Amino acid sequence: MIWQQEQMSSHRTEAVVAVLITMLIWGTSAVFMRTTALALAPENALALRYVILILMVAPGLWLTGGWRVAREDWPRLFVTGIGMFGSSWFTMQGFARVPAGQGTVFAMIEPIVIALLAFVVLREPLSPRIWLGLAVSFVGAMVLFWPDITASAANPADPLGIFFLLLAPTSWAIYTIGAKPLLQRYSGFAISGWSMLIASPVIFLMASKPYGEIAAAASLRTWGELLYLAAFNSLLGSVLWNHGARHLPGAVVGSFLYLVPVIAVAAGWLILDEAITVWLVLGGAIMLAGVALAQSGARGAGH
């Protein structure tokens, strides 16, 4: 009995460490998405990152047996591929126009978007807390971008970038809702891998320059950042996240996500010298409070 308790405690500690490392990876990745997008243009940086990703994912699917997909599951898998493409594409386009810290805070509305899409597509009920959380997050967004709205900022945020950062979580919500039934029959790696493979041809075709020219223009630092985004953000982060989710309650794992914008803001300040303003702190805190309120409502609706 004591041995079992010690083993459970050990698994829990490992899970907490795994999730904390994941938050560090995902938080710093926002900075590298912005730097690679600015260095190569967002569509070209994404294309090179997907070249690296596919070289990792394709052998992984073969070795794990994840390449086997039933015929009736292909339509839904193509939906997840569309969501994966939109999430990757709009995230890069958004971070090319909006500072990394600010953009990551804004992207945290993703859980609310998923809840709304689940309500529309899957008819999952929405509690009053979810609607209230949506309203609070909207107020937070107004505070976050108030200097831009009132034109009092020296460098106002690009409205198109904000629009893209709204489309990115919407696309990820499409991926999440589409993948939900598939997770009963396939591993998370198989679904993610196939979604990336389905999205990759369009991503490759949308590069604005020949690949040789893009590769030549990438500095050693840019290649390192692209490798980090592919190997750590996309693959290792998912593996560590799944490990944490396996040994920790869902509510506990979800709460760790609030560290992502904090790390992203700090990384943006340290690496890119992005300003940390009162509007960013206050607006971000209100938005995250709205997301937390909505998530508590989603958990309550499930009981």
C-alpha positions in Angstrom: 0.0 0.0 0.0 2.8 2.4 0.9 4.7 1.4 -2.2 1.6 2.2 -4.3 1.2 5.6 -2.7 4.8 6.4 -3.3 4.5 5.3 -6.9 1.4 7.5 -7.4 3.2 10.4 -5.8 6.2 9.9 -8.1 3.9 9.8 -11.2 2.2 12.9 -10.1 5.5 14.7 -9.6 6.7 13.6 -13.0 3.4 14.8 -14.6 3.7 18.2 -13.0 7.3 18.6 -14.2 6.2 17.4 -17.7 3.4 20.0 -17.9 5.6 22.8 -16.6 8.2 22.0 -19.3 5.4 22.1 -21.8 4.2 25.5 -20.7 7.8 26.8 -21.0 8.0 25.4 -24.5 4.7 26.8 -25.6 5.2 30.2 -24.0 8.6 30.7 -25.6 7.4 29.4 -29.0 5.3 32.5 -29.5 8.5 34.5 -29.7 10.1 32.2 -32.2 7.0 32.2 -34.3 7.2 36.0 -34.5 11.0 36.1 -35.2 10.8 33.4 -37.9 7.8 35.1 -39.5 9.6 38.5 -39.6 12.8 36.9 -40.9 11.3 34.9 -43.8 7.7 36.1 -44.1 5.1 34.0 -42.3 4.1 31.8 -45.2 7.7 30.9 -45.9 8.7 30.3 -42.3 5.6 28.0 -41.9 6.5 26.1 -45.1 10.1 25.4 -43.9 8.8 24.4 -40.4 6.4 21.9 -42.0 9.2 20.4 -44.1 11.0 19.6 -40.8 7.8 18.4 -39.2 6.8 16.1 -42.0 10.3 14.5 -42.0 9.6 13.7 -38.3 6.0 12.8 -38.5 5.9 10.5 -41.5 8.4 7.9 -40.1 6.7 8.2 -36.7 3.4 7.2 -38.2 4.9 4.3 -40.0 6.8 3.0 -36.9 3.8 3.4 -34.5 1.3 1.9 -36.9 -0.6 5.2 -37.0 -0.7 5.2 -40.8 -3.6 2.8 -40.7 -6.9 4.7 -41.0 -10.4 3.2 -41.7 -12.1 4.4 -44.9 -15.1 5.9 -43.0 -12.8 8.1 -40.9 -11.2 9.9 -43.8 -13.8 12.7 -44.2 -13.5 13.6 -40.5 -9.8 13.4 -40.7 -9.8 15.9 -43.6 -11.8 18.3 -41.4 -9.1 18.0 -38.7 -6.5 18.7 -41.5 -8.4 21.9 -42.4 -8.4 23.0 -38.8 -4.7 22.2 -38.4 -3.9 24.3 -41.5 -6.0 27.3 -40.4 -4.5 27.2 -36.9 -0.9 27.1 -38.2 -1.5 29.6 -41.0 -3.4 32.2 -39.0 -1.1 31.9 -36.0 1.9 32.7 -38.1 0.2 35.5 -39.9 -1.0 37.0 -36.6 2.3 36.9 -34.9 3.9 38.6 -37.9 1.7 41.6 -37.1 1.1 41.5 -33.3 3.8 41.3 -30.5 4.3 37.8 -29.2 3.2 38.5 -25.6 0.1 40.4 -26.6 -0.8 37.9 -29.3 -0.5 34.9 -26.9 -2.8 36.6 -24.3 -5.4 37.2 -27.0 -5.1 33.6 -28.3 -6.1 32.3 -24.9 -9.8 32.7 -25.8 -9.4 29.3 -27.5 -11.2 27.3 -24.8 -14.2 29.6 -25.2 -14.2 29.2 -29.0 -14.1 25.4 -28.6 -17.0 25.5 -26.2 -19.1 27.7 -28.6 -18.3 25.4 -31.5 -19.1 22.3 -29.5 -22.5 24.0 -28.7 -23.2 24.6 -32.4 -21.9 21.3 -33.9 -22.2 18.8 -31.1 -25.1 20.4 -29.2 -23.1 20.4 -26.0 -24.8 22.6 -23.4 -23.4 26.0 -22.4 -23.8 27.0 -18.8 -24.4 30.6 -17.7 -20.8 30.7 -16.5 -19.5 30.1 -20.1 -21.6 33.0 -21.4 -20.4 35.2 -18.5 -16.8 34.1 -19.2 -17.2 35.1 -22.8 -18.4 38.5 -21.8 -15.6 39.0 -19.3 -13.0 38.0 -21.9 -14.5 40.5 -24.3 -14.1 43.2 -21.8 -10.5 42.1 -21.2 -9.9 42.3 -25.0 -11.2 45.8 -25.0 -8.9 46.8 -22.2 -5.9 45.0 -23.8 -6.3 46.9 -27.1 -7.7 50.2 -25.6 -4.6 52.2 -26.6 -5.0 50.9 -30.1 -8.7 51.6 -30.2 -8.2 55.1 -29.0 -5.2 55.6 -31.3 -3.1 56.7 -28.3 -0.4 54.0 -28.9 2.9 54.9 -30.6 2.7 51.6 -32.6 -0.9 50.4 -32.7 -1.6 46.8 -33.3 -2.4 45.7 -36.8 -6.2 45.1 -37.0 -5.5 42.3 -39.6 -3.2 40.6 -37.1 -5.9 40.7 -34.4 -8.3 39.2 -36.9 -5.9 36.4 -37.7 -5.4 35.7 -34.0 -9.2 35.3 -33.7 -9.2 32.9 -36.7 -6.4 30.8 -35.3 -8.2 29.5 -32.2 -11.4 29.2 -34.3 -9.5 26.9 -36.6 -8.0 24.9 -33.7 -11.5 24.5 -32.3 -12.5 23.0 -35.7 -9.6 20.6 -35.3 -10.5 19.8 -31.7 -14.2 19.1 -32.4 -13.3 17.1 -35.5 -10.8 15.0 -33.7 -12.9 14.3 -30.6 -14.7 11.1 -32.0 -11.5 9.9 -33.6 -9.6 9.9 -30.3 -11.7 6.8 -29.3 -10.1 4.8 -32.1 -6.7 6.4 -32.8 -3.8 7.8 -30.8 -3.3 11.6 -30.4 -0.1 11.4 -32.4 -1.8 9.6 -35.3 -4.5 12.2 -35.5 -2.1 15.1 -35.2 0.3 13.5 -37.7 -2.3 12.9 -40.3 -3.7 16.3 -39.8 -0.3 17.8 -40.5 0.2 15.6 -43.5 -3.2 16.7 -44.9 -2.4 20.4 -44.3 1.1 20.3 -45.6 0.4 20.3 -49.4 -1.5 23.6 -49.2 1.1 25.1 -46.8 3.9 24.0 -49.2 2.1 25.6 -52.2 1.5 28.9 -50.5 5.2 29.7 -50.0 5.9 32.9 -51.8 9.5 32.1 -52.9 11.3 29.0 -54.2 12.4 26.7 -51.4 16.1 27.0 -52.3 15.8 30.8 -52.0 14.0 30.6 -48.7 16.5 28.1 -47.2 19.4 30.3 -48.3 17.8 33.3 -46.7 17.4 31.6 -43.3 20.2 32.3 -40.9 21.6 29.7 -38.6 19.6 31.2 -35.8 16.4 31.0 -37.9 17.0 27.3 -38.7 17.5 26.7 -34.9 14.2 28.4 -34.2 12.4 26.5 -36.9 13.8 23.2 -35.5 12.7 24.2 -32.0 9.2 25.0 -33.2 8.9 21.6 -35.1 10.6 19.3 -32.6 9.8 20.9 -29.3 6.6 23.0 -29.8 4.8 20.6 -32.1 6.0 17.1 -31.1 7.7 17.1 -27.6 5.2 19.5 -26.2 2.3 17.2 -27.3 4.0 14.1 -25.8 4.7 15.8 -22.5 1.2 17.3 -22.3 -0.4 13.9 -22.9 1.8 12.4 -20.1 0.7 15.1 -17.7 -3.0 14.7 -18.7 -2.7 10.9 -18.0 -1.7 11.4 -14.4 -3.3 14.6 -13.3 -7.0 15.7 -13.1 -8.3 17.5 -16.2 -9.0 20.7 -14.2 -5.5 20.7 -12.8 -3.9 20.3 -16.2 -6.0 23.0 -17.7 -5.0 25.5 -15.0 -1.4 25.2 -16.1 -2.3 26.8 -19.5 -2.6 30.2 -17.8 1.2 30.2 -17.5 1.6 30.3 -21.3 0.8 34.0 -21.7 2.9 34.9 -18.7 5.9 33.1 -20.1 5.3 34.5 -23.5 5.1 38.1 -22.2 8.3 37.6 -20.2 10.1 36.0 -23.2 8.9 38.8 -25.5 10.4 41.3 -23.1 13.7 39.4 -22.7 14.3 38.4 -26.3 12.4 40.9 -28.4 12.4 43.9 -26.0 8.6 44.1 -26.2 7.1 46.5 -23.8 5.1 45.3 -20.8 2.3 47.9 -20.3 -0.4 48.4 -17.8 -3.0 47.7 -20.5 -1.3 44.4 -21.3 -1.2 43.3 -17.7 -4.7 44.5 -16.8 -6.4 43.4 -20.1 -4.6 40.0 -20.0 -5.6 39.4 -16.4 -9.3 40.1 -17.2 -9.2 37.9 -20.3 -7.7 35.0 -18.4 -10.2 35.4 -15.6 -13.0 35.2 -18.3 -11.4 32.0 -19.7 -11.1 30.5 -16.2 -14.7 31.3 -15.5 -15.8 29.8 -18.8 -13.8 26.6 -18.1 -15.3 26.2 -14.6 -18.7 26.5 -16.3 -17.8 23.8 -18.8 -16.7 21.5 -16.0 -19.9 22.1 -14.1 -22.0 21.4 -17.2 -20.4 18.0 -17.6 -21.4 16.7 -14.2 
